[in-house]
Amino acid sequence: MKTFNTLYEIVRNSIENFSSRIAFSMLGGEDVSYKEVGERIEKVQEMLLDAGVGAGDKVAILSSSMPNWGVSYFAVTTAGMIAVPILPDFTSNELDLIIEHSEAKAILVSDKLYAKLSKEVIEKLNIVIRTKGLNAIVKHVSERAEKRIPQPEDTAAIIYTSGTTSKPKGVMLTHRAISMQLTVIPPLFDYNQEDVLLSILPLSHTYECTLGMIYPFSRGAHIYYMDRPPVASALMPALQEVRPTVIASVPLIMEKVYRSKVRPTFEKNALLRTLYGWSPTRKLLHKVAGKKLKALFGGRMRFFAIGGAKFDSEAERFLKEAGFPYGIGYGLTETAPLLAGAVGKMVRIGSTGPALQGVELRLDNVNPATGQGEIVAKTPCCMSGYYKNEEATKDAFTADGWFRTGDLGYIAKDGWVFIKGRLKNMIVGPSGENIYPEDIEEVLNSNPVVAESVVTEENGKLVALVHFDMAALEARYEELKKLLADSKDQLGQKYAESKEQLEKKMDEVKRELLTYVNNKVNRFSQITKVIDNGCEFEKTPTKKIRRFVYEQRAKNGFVPDSNLA
């Protein structure tokens, strides 16, 4: 296996060896060969250089997923410039702050996202390039800059984290750190020229950028992009058309498939519920459902990568018993990203697998009572630091130079890693107990009427903020169907009465859920109240709940439910 030290080496090797093969395709649109990728790279570089943007300068990439996203990223990084991929779901204010903080001199932007940029930011940029057609929208500077072949320790990208617990920070990744992922990952799963990928996550996230673009590009694989978000109505037809062999995903997508498509099938009548409750028949039912799921995904799937957040154990058990070809990965933006993983028969439910080749993991500040501590890592793929944030950089490393992941967990004697939750999320109980809200949320989410949840602290007590699955509620509580319909009928007294009845019924549902959860968790993890969030939780672009939003709400005191009708 060839070792690469820079993105320049990776790109040059792929263009030379796979020139006639298709690299990128837009679903229902253009196909771009590896040779054409090289030609487009040169075009983008020339525009940037002619606008005074040269080696060492930062270039922002704010674009929806498309073939030219990869072209843009490779054009910037192989010219010795520094790419600043920006998640599309950042607010306009966040975008302006990131561009200003990164000191970007140029931006490659897709049409819809261009409108999110302020005039003040645009005026400060040397050039604005449209990703769709690779033409200049705005050009303020006309002077020739120089490019250079990047070196392994040069910064290749500054990636601003999506901010689940705090404001975004700019993670600096060198060419060597990113390139070494191509050495770390293959022993876990190796792509080849015959692989066809369907990209469904934002390319500006390290997980998708590395596993879904750079790595397959280095192997001569073929990557498809969608022009719409991967909701069921768009994803299902795409799967049948592309028939992918590989997909990189976050847990939420497969959890939704399980909860909306699989589990209801086994709960629709008393006989199936009984059979499903018995292990041998459950496994048999899962195998049958697994065959249907494989067909739903196009029938060629050989690797469905899941990472980015903790995976619900019930949904994972289904995939394993169904024989679905999935793998679990663990990592962070700061580690480019992968640290640990497991695929196929080696997967253990609840574990992220062992450390990958070349990576070392250990526990710091271990609790002797639980054997749990903070996971710290030593990896050739680690960041060089946070851009213009020396204090945060210092805090991110131990005294002996290991990266502090911020994740709490334990490592089995054979090296398998089990994540309990985020250090920042851990709640200390009244008697000093370590309470992991993620564990309680997993129990909450296992209830059919719950779509998603957040457990936090309010006045020293555990509370559960819940987004209810209204379709499941209607199916389970027949009278809710009529109450919900009546409550939407804005007809004076009838509306008021039905709304009151609905609120009473929802109070009953909450009490039932409270009992359900507290019967399944230990004494100090029991919740005292269930609060209806009324809508989906605010999420990062990689579909992780922005916990700090709801933790802040708890500190300020939750407002009464307001979206029942």
DRENROVO-989712 format. One record per residue (C-alpha): residue number from 1; x, y, z; residue in three letters. Coordinates in steps of 0.5 Angstrom, whole numbers. Layout:
// DRENROVO-989712
PT  nr    xx    yy    zz rest
PT NUM     X     Y     Z  ALA
...
END
This chain:
// DRENROVO-989712
PT  nr    xx    yy    zz rest
PT   1     0     0     0  MET
PT   2     3     7    -2  LYS
PT   3     4    12     3  THR
PT   4     2    19     2  PHE
PT   5     5    25     6  ASN
PT   6     1    31     3  THR
PT   7    -6    32    -1  LEU
PT   8    -2    34    -7  TYR
PT   9     1    27    -8  GLU
PT  10    -6    24    -7  ILE
PT  11    -9    28   -12  VAL
PT  12    -3    27   -17  ARG
PT  13    -3    20   -16  ASN
PT  14   -10    19   -17  SER
PT  15   -11    24   -23  ILE
PT  16    -5    20   -27  GLU
PT  17    -7    13   -25  ASN
PT  18   -15    13   -26  PHE
PT  19   -15    19   -31  SER
PT  20   -21    16   -35  SER
PT  21   -25    14   -30  ARG
PT  22   -31    18   -27  ILE
PT  23   -29    21   -20  ALA
PT  24   -35    25   -19  PHE
PT  25   -42    25   -21  SER
PT  26   -48    29   -20  MET
PT  27   -55    25   -19  LEU
PT  28   -59    27   -25  GLY
PT  29   -53    31   -28  GLY
PT  30   -46    31   -30  GLU
PT  31   -40    26   -29  ASP
PT  32   -33    29   -28  VAL
PT  33   -27    24   -30  SER
PT  34   -21    24   -26  TYR
PT  35   -17    28   -32  LYS
PT  36   -23    33   -32  GLU
PT  37   -22    34   -24  VAL
PT  38   -15    36   -26  GLY
PT  39   -16    40   -31  GLU
PT  40   -22    44   -27  ARG
PT  41   -17    44   -21  ILE
PT  42   -12    48   -25  GLU
PT  43   -17    53   -28  LYS
PT  44   -19    55   -20  VAL
PT  45   -12    55   -18  GLN
PT  46   -11    60   -24  GLU
PT  47   -17    65   -22  MET
PT  48   -14    65   -15  LEU
PT  49    -7    66   -17  LEU
PT  50    -9    72   -21  ASP
PT  51   -13    75   -16  ALA
PT  52    -7    75   -11  GLY
PT  53    -9    69    -7  VAL
PT  54    -3    65    -6  GLY
PT  55     1    60    -2  ALA
PT  56    -1    60     5  GLY
PT  57    -7    64     4  ASP
PT  58   -14    62     7  LYS
PT  59   -19    60     2  VAL
PT  60   -26    59     5  ALA
PT  61   -31    54     1  ILE
PT  62   -38    55     3  LEU
PT  63   -42    50    -2  SER
PT  64   -47    45    -2  SER
PT  65   -45    38    -4  SER
PT  66   -43    37   -12  MET
PT  67   -37    35   -16  PRO
PT  68   -34    42   -16  ASN
PT  69   -34    42    -8  TRP
PT  70   -28    37    -9  GLY
PT  71   -25    40   -14  VAL
PT  72   -25    47   -10  SER
PT  73   -22    43    -4  TYR
PT  74   -16    40    -8  PHE
PT  75   -15    46   -12  ALA
PT  76   -14    50    -6  VAL
PT  77   -10    45    -2  THR
PT  78    -5    43    -8  THR
PT  79    -3    50    -9  ALA
PT  80     0    51    -2  GLY
PT  81    -6    55     0  MET
PT  82   -11    53     6  ILE
PT  83   -18    51     5  ALA
PT  84   -23    53    10  VAL
PT  85   -29    49     9  PRO
PT  86   -35    52    12  ILE
PT  87   -42    48    14  LEU
PT  88   -47    50    10  PRO
PT  89   -52    51    16  ASP
PT  90   -48    56    20  PHE
PT  91   -52    62    21  THR
PT  92   -51    68    17  SER
PT  93   -47    72    23  ASN
PT  94   -43    65    24  GLU
PT  95   -41    65    17  LEU
PT  96   -39    72    17  ASP
PT  97   -35    71    24  LEU
PT  98   -32    65    21  ILE
PT  99   -29    68    15  ILE
PT 100   -27    74    19  GLU
PT 101   -23    70    24  HIS
PT 102   -20    65    19  SER
PT 103   -17    71    15  GLU
PT 104   -20    68     8  ALA
PT 105   -18    72     2  LYS
PT 106   -23    68    -3  ALA
PT 107   -29    64    -2  ILE
PT 108   -32    59    -7  LEU
PT 109   -39    59    -6  VAL
PT 110   -45    56    -9  SER
PT 111   -51    60   -11  ASP
PT 112   -56    59    -5  LYS
PT 113   -51    60     0  LEU
PT 114   -48    66    -3  TYR
PT 115   -54    70    -1  ALA
PT 116   -52    69     6  LYS
PT 117   -46    73     6  LEU
PT 118   -46    80     8  SER
PT 119   -44    85     3  LYS
PT 120   -38    88     8  GLU
PT 121   -35    81     8  VAL
PT 122   -36    80     0  ILE
PT 123   -32    87     0  GLU
PT 124   -26    85     4  LYS
PT 125   -25    79    -1  LEU
PT 126   -20    79    -6  ASN
PT 127   -25    74   -11  ILE
PT 128   -31    70   -10  VAL
PT 129   -32    64   -15  ILE
PT 130   -38    61   -16  ARG
PT 131   -37    53   -15  THR
PT 132   -43    51   -20  LYS
PT 133   -39    54   -26  GLY
PT 134   -33    56   -23  LEU
PT 135   -33    63   -26  ASN
PT 136   -32    69   -22  ALA
PT 137   -38    73   -19  ILE
PT 138   -34    78   -16  VAL
PT 139   -26    80   -16  LYS
PT 140   -23    86   -13  HIS
PT 141   -16    85   -14  VAL
PT 142   -12    83   -20  SER
PT 143    -5    82   -18  GLU
PT 144    -1    75   -19  ARG
PT 145     1    71   -13  ALA
PT 146     5    65   -13  GLU
PT 147     3    57   -11  LYS
PT 148     8    52    -9  ARG
PT 149     8    45    -7  ILE
PT 150     6    44     0  PRO
PT 151    10    40     5  GLN
PT 152     7    35    10  PRO
PT 153     7    40    16  GLU
PT 154     4    45    12  ASP
PT 155    -3    47    14  THR
PT 156    -8    44     9  ALA
PT 157   -15    46    12  ALA
PT 158   -18    50    18  ILE
PT 159   -24    47    20  ILE
PT 160   -29    50    24  TYR
PT 161   -33    45    29  THR
PT 162   -40    45    29  SER
PT 163   -41    47    36  GLY
PT 164   -45    42    40  THR
PT 165   -43    45    47  THR
PT 166   -39    51    45  SER
PT 167   -38    56    40  LYS
PT 168   -34    54    34  PRO
PT 169   -27    53    34  LYS
PT 170   -22    53    28  GLY
PT 171   -18    46    28  VAL
PT 172   -12    46    24  MET
PT 173   -10    40    20  LEU
PT 174    -4    39    17  THR
PT 175    -3    35    10  HIS
PT 176     1    30    14  ARG
PT 177    -5    29    19  ALA
PT 178   -10    28    13  ILE
PT 179    -6    24     9  SER
PT 180    -4    19    14  MET
PT 181   -12    17    15  GLN
PT 182   -10    13     8  LEU
PT 183    -6     9    12  THR
PT 184   -10     9    19  VAL
PT 185   -17     7    15  ILE
PT 186   -15     1    10  PRO
PT 187   -14    -4    15  PRO
PT 188   -21    -3    18  LEU
PT 189   -24    -3    11  PHE
PT 190   -21    -2     4  ASP
PT 191   -24     2    -2  TYR
PT 192   -23     0    -9  ASN
PT 193   -24     2   -16  GLN
PT 194   -30    -1   -17  GLU
PT 195   -34     2   -11  ASP
PT 196   -39     7   -12  VAL
PT 197   -41    12    -6  LEU
PT 198   -47    16    -5  LEU
PT 199   -45    22    -1  SER
PT 200   -51    24     4  ILE
PT 201   -47    28     9  LEU
PT 202   -44    36     9  PRO
PT 203   -37    35     5  LEU
PT 204   -35    41    10  SER
PT 205   -35    36    16  HIS
PT 206   -28    32    17  THR
PT 207   -32    25    17  TYR
PT 208   -35    26    10  GLU
PT 209   -29    30     7  CYS
PT 210   -24    24     9  THR
PT 211   -28    18     9  LEU
PT 212   -33    20     3  GLY
PT 213   -28    24    -1  MET
PT 214   -21    24     0  ILE
PT 215   -20    16     1  TYR
PT 216   -25    14    -4  PRO
PT 217   -21    19    -9  PHE
PT 218   -15    16    -7  SER
PT 219   -17     9    -9  ARG
PT 220   -20    11   -16  GLY
PT 221   -28    10   -13  ALA
PT 222   -34    14   -16  HIS
PT 223   -38    18   -12  ILE
PT 224   -45    21   -13  TYR
PT 225   -48    27   -10  TYR
PT 226   -55    29    -9  MET
PT 227   -58    36   -10  ASP
PT 228   -63    35    -4  ARG
PT 229   -62    34     3  PRO
PT 230   -62    26     4  PRO
PT 231   -70    26     7  VAL
PT 232   -73    19     5  ALA
PT 233   -77    22    -1  SER
PT 234   -70    24    -4  ALA
PT 235   -66    19    -1  LEU
PT 236   -70    12    -3  MET
PT 237   -70    14   -11  PRO
PT 238   -63    16   -10  ALA
PT 239   -61     9    -7  LEU
PT 240   -65     5   -13  GLN
PT 241   -61     9   -18  GLU
PT 242   -54     9   -15  VAL
PT 243   -54     2   -12  ARG
PT 244   -48     5    -8  PRO
PT 245   -43     0    -5  THR
PT 246   -41     5     1  VAL
PT 247   -45    10     5  ILE
PT 248   -42    14    10  ALA
PT 249   -47    16    15  SER
PT 250   -49    19    22  VAL
PT 251   -53    14    27  PRO
PT 252   -59    19    27  LEU
PT 253   -61    17    19  ILE
PT 254   -61     9    21  MET
PT 255   -64    10    28  GLU
PT 256   -70    14    24  LYS
PT 257   -70     8    19  VAL
PT 258   -71     3    25  TYR
PT 259   -76     7    28  ARG
PT 260   -80     9    23  SER
PT 261   -80     3    18  LYS
PT 262   -77    -3    22  VAL
PT 263   -80    -3    29  ARG
PT 264   -87    -1    27  PRO
PT 265   -88    -8    23  THR
PT 266   -86   -12    29  PHE
PT 267   -91    -8    34  GLU
PT 268   -97    -8    29  LYS
PT 269  -101   -14    32  ASN
PT 270  -100   -18    39  ALA
PT 271   -97   -24    35  LEU
PT 272   -92   -21    32  LEU
PT 273   -90   -17    39  ARG
PT 274   -90   -24    42  THR
PT 275   -85   -27    37  LEU
PT 276   -81   -21    37  TYR
PT 277   -80   -21    45  GLY
PT 278   -77   -28    44  TRP
PT 279   -70   -28    42  SER
PT 280   -69   -34    37  PRO
PT 281   -75   -31    33  THR
PT 282   -73   -24    34  ARG
PT 283   -67   -26    30  LYS
PT 284   -70   -29    25  LEU
PT 285   -75   -23    24  LEU
PT 286   -69   -19    24  HIS
PT 287   -66   -23    18  LYS
PT 288   -72   -22    14  VAL
PT 289   -72   -15    15  ALA
PT 290   -65   -14    14  GLY
PT 291   -66   -17     7  LYS
PT 292   -71   -12     5  LYS
PT 293   -67    -7     8  LEU
PT 294   -61    -9     3  LYS
PT 295   -66    -9    -3  ALA
PT 296   -68    -2     0  LEU
PT 297   -61     1    -1  PHE
PT 298   -60    -2    -8  GLY
PT 299   -57    -9    -6  GLY
PT 300   -50    -8    -7  ARG
PT 301   -48    -5     0  MET
PT 302   -42    -8     3  ARG
PT 303   -40    -2     8  PHE
PT 304   -45     3    11  PHE
PT 305   -40     7    16  ALA
PT 306   -44    10    22  ILE
PT 307   -40    15    26  GLY
PT 308   -40    22    29  GLY
PT 309   -45    20    35  ALA
PT 310   -47    15    40  LYS
PT 311   -51    10    36  PHE
PT 312   -57     7    39  ASP
PT 313   -56     0    42  SER
PT 314   -63    -3    40  GLU
PT 315   -62     0    32  ALA
PT 316   -55    -3    32  GLU
PT 317   -58   -10    35  ARG
PT 318   -62   -10    29  PHE
PT 319   -57    -8    24  LEU
PT 320   -52   -14    27  LYS
PT 321   -58   -19    27  GLU
PT 322   -60   -17    20  ALA
PT 323   -53   -18    17  GLY
PT 324   -53   -11    15  PHE
PT 325   -46    -9    13  PRO
PT 326   -45    -4    17  TYR
PT 327   -39    -1    21  GLY
PT 328   -38     3    27  ILE
PT 329   -32     9    27  GLY
PT 330   -30    13    33  TYR
PT 331   -26    20    32  GLY
PT 332   -26    27    32  LEU
PT 333   -25    33    27  THR
PT 334   -19    34    31  GLU
PT 335   -16    27    29  THR
PT 336   -18    28    22  ALA
PT 337   -22    24    24  PRO
PT 338   -22    16    26  LEU
PT 339   -19    14    32  LEU
PT 340   -22     7    33  ALA
PT 341   -27     3    29  GLY
PT 342   -30    -4    28  ALA
PT 343   -34    -8    22  VAL
PT 344   -37   -14    20  GLY
PT 345   -37   -20    25  LYS
PT 346   -32   -16    29  MET
PT 347   -37   -11    31  VAL
PT 348   -39   -11    39  ARG
PT 349   -46    -8    40  ILE
PT 350   -44    -1    45  GLY
PT 351   -37    -1    43  SER
PT 352   -34     3    38  THR
PT 353   -28    -2    37  GLY
PT 354   -21    -2    38  PRO
PT 355   -16     3    36  ALA
PT 356   -14     3    29  LEU
PT 357    -7     2    27  GLN
PT 358    -2     7    29  GLY
PT 359    -7    10    34  VAL
PT 360    -6     9    41  GLU
PT 361   -12    10    46  LEU
PT 362   -11    11    54  ARG
PT 363   -16    13    60  LEU
PT 364   -14    19    64  ASP
PT 365   -17    21    71  ASN
PT 366   -20    14    72  VAL
PT 367   -26    13    77  ASN
PT 368   -23     7    81  PRO
PT 369   -31     6    83  ALA
PT 370   -33     5    75  THR
PT 371   -26     4    72  GLY
PT 372   -28    10    67  GLN
PT 373   -24    16    65  GLY
PT 374   -23    21    60  GLU
PT 375   -20    18    53  ILE
PT 376   -14    21    51  VAL
PT 377   -11    19    44  ALA
PT 378    -4    19    41  LYS
PT 379    -5    19    33  THR
PT 380    -1    21    27  PRO
PT 381    -7    25    25  CYS
PT 382    -8    30    30  CYS
PT 383    -9    37    29  MET
PT 384    -3    42    30  SER
PT 385    -8    46    34  GLY
PT 386   -14    51    34  TYR
PT 387   -13    57    30  TYR
PT 388   -11    63    34  LYS
PT 389   -13    60    40  ASN
PT 390    -7    58    44  GLU
PT 391   -11    57    51  GLU
PT 392   -16    52    48  ALA
PT 393   -10    49    44  THR
PT 394    -6    48    51  LYS
PT 395   -12    45    54  ASP
PT 396   -14    40    49  ALA
PT 397    -7    36    50  PHE
PT 398    -4    33    57  THR
PT 399     2    34    60  ALA
PT 400     6    29    56  ASP
PT 401     2    31    49  GLY
PT 402    -4    26    48  TRP
PT 403   -10    29    45  PHE
PT 404   -16    30    50  ARG
PT 405   -22    27    47  THR
PT 406   -27    30    52  GLY
PT 407   -30    23    52  ASP
PT 408   -32    19    58  LEU
PT 409   -31    11    57  GLY
PT 410   -27     5    59  TYR
PT 411   -23     1    55  ILE
PT 412   -24    -7    56  ALA
PT 413   -17   -11    57  LYS
PT 414   -17   -13    50  ASP
PT 415   -17    -6    47  GLY
PT 416   -25    -5    45  TRP
PT 417   -27     2    47  VAL
PT 418   -34     4    50  PHE
PT 419   -36    11    50  ILE
PT 420   -41    13    56  LYS
PT 421   -42    20    54  GLY
PT 422   -38    27    53  ARG
PT 423   -34    30    59  LEU
PT 424   -38    37    59  LYS
PT 425   -45    33    59  ASN
PT 426   -44    29    65  MET
PT 427   -48    31    71  ILE
PT 428   -45    30    78  VAL
PT 429   -51    27    82  GLY
PT 430   -53    29    89  PRO
PT 431   -48    24    92  SER
PT 432   -43    25    87  GLY
PT 433   -45    20    82  GLU
PT 434   -43    20    75  ASN
PT 435   -49    21    71  ILE
PT 436   -49    20    63  TYR
PT 437   -55    24    60  PRO
PT 438   -53    20    54  GLU
PT 439   -55    13    57  ASP
PT 440   -62    16    60  ILE
PT 441   -63    19    53  GLU
PT 442   -62    12    50  GLU
PT 443   -67     9    54  VAL
PT 444   -72    15    53  LEU
PT 445   -71    14    45  ASN
PT 446   -73     6    46  SER
PT 447   -80     8    47  ASN
PT 448   -84     8    41  PRO
PT 449   -87    15    42  VAL
PT 450   -81    19    43  VAL
PT 451   -77    21    37  ALA
PT 452   -71    24    40  GLU
PT 453   -69    27    47  SER
PT 454   -65    31    51  VAL
PT 455   -63    30    59  VAL
PT 456   -61    36    63  THR
PT 457   -61    39    70  GLU
PT 458   -66    44    72  GLU
PT 459   -65    46    80  ASN
PT 460   -61    40    81  GLY
PT 461   -66    35    79  LYS
PT 462   -66    31    72  LEU
PT 463   -71    33    67  VAL
PT 464   -72    30    60  ALA
PT 465   -74    35    54  LEU
PT 466   -77    30    49  VAL
PT 467   -79    31    42  HIS
PT 468   -85    26    41  PHE
PT 469   -87    22    35  ASP
PT 470   -94    24    34  MET
PT 471   -95    19    28  ALA
PT 472   -93    14    34  ALA
PT 473   -98    17    39  LEU
PT 474  -104    17    34  GLU
PT 475  -103    10    33  ALA
PT 476  -102     8    40  ARG
PT 477  -107    12    43  TYR
PT 478  -113    12    39  GLU
PT 479  -117    18    42  GLU
PT 480  -111    23    40  LEU
PT 481  -112    22    33  LYS
PT 482  -119    26    34  LYS
PT 483  -117    30    39  LEU
PT 484  -111    33    35  LEU
PT 485  -116    34    29  ALA
PT 486  -121    38    34  ASP
PT 487  -115    42    37  SER
PT 488  -113    44    30  LYS
PT 489  -121    46    28  ASP
PT 490  -120    54    30  GLN
PT 491  -128    54    32  LEU
PT 492  -128    57    39  GLY
PT 493  -131    53    45  GLN
PT 494  -130    47    41  LYS
PT 495  -122    48    40  TYR
PT 496  -122    50    47  ALA
PT 497  -125    44    50  GLU
PT 498  -121    39    45  SER
PT 499  -114    43    47  LYS
PT 500  -116    42    54  GLU
PT 501  -117    34    53  GLN
PT 502  -111    34    49  LEU
PT 503  -107    37    54  GLU
PT 504  -109    32    59  LYS
PT 505  -108    26    55  LYS
PT 506  -101    29    54  MET
PT 507  -100    29    61  ASP
PT 508  -102    22    62  GLU
PT 509   -97    20    56  VAL
PT 510   -91    24    60  LYS
PT 511   -93    20    66  ARG
PT 512   -93    13    63  GLU
PT 513   -86    15    60  LEU
PT 514   -83    18    66  LEU
PT 515   -85    11    69  THR
PT 516   -82     7    63  TYR
PT 517   -76    10    64  VAL
PT 518   -75    10    71  ASN
PT 519   -76     3    71  ASN
PT 520   -70     2    67  LYS
PT 521   -65     6    70  VAL
PT 522   -61     6    76  ASN
PT 523   -64    10    82  ARG
PT 524   -59    16    81  PHE
PT 525   -61    17    74  SER
PT 526   -68    17    75  GLN
PT 527   -72    23    72  ILE
PT 528   -77    28    75  THR
PT 529   -80    31    70  LYS
PT 530   -82    30    62  VAL
PT 531   -82    36    58  ILE
PT 532   -85    37    51  ASP
PT 533   -81    40    46  ASN
PT 534   -86    41    41  GLY
PT 535   -82    41    35  CYS
PT 536   -75    38    33  GLU
PT 537   -69    40    37  PHE
PT 538   -64    45    34  GLU
PT 539   -58    41    31  LYS
PT 540   -51    42    28  THR
PT 541   -50    40    20  PRO
PT 542   -48    33    22  THR
PT 543   -55    32    26  LYS
PT 544   -52    32    33  LYS
PT 545   -57    36    38  ILE
PT 546   -54    43    40  ARG
PT 547   -54    41    47  ARG
PT 548   -52    47    50  PHE
PT 549   -58    51    47  VAL
PT 550   -63    46    52  TYR
PT 551   -58    46    58  GLU
PT 552   -58    54    58  GLN
PT 553   -66    53    57  ARG
PT 554   -66    49    63  ALA
PT 555   -61    54    67  LYS
PT 556   -66    59    66  ASN
PT 557   -72    55    67  GLY
PT 558   -76    51    62  PHE
PT 559   -82    55    59  VAL
PT 560   -89    51    59  PRO
PT 561   -91    47    53  ASP
PT 562   -94    51    48  SER
PT 563   -94    47    42  ASN
PT 564   -99    41    44  LEU
PT 565  -104    44    39  ALA
END
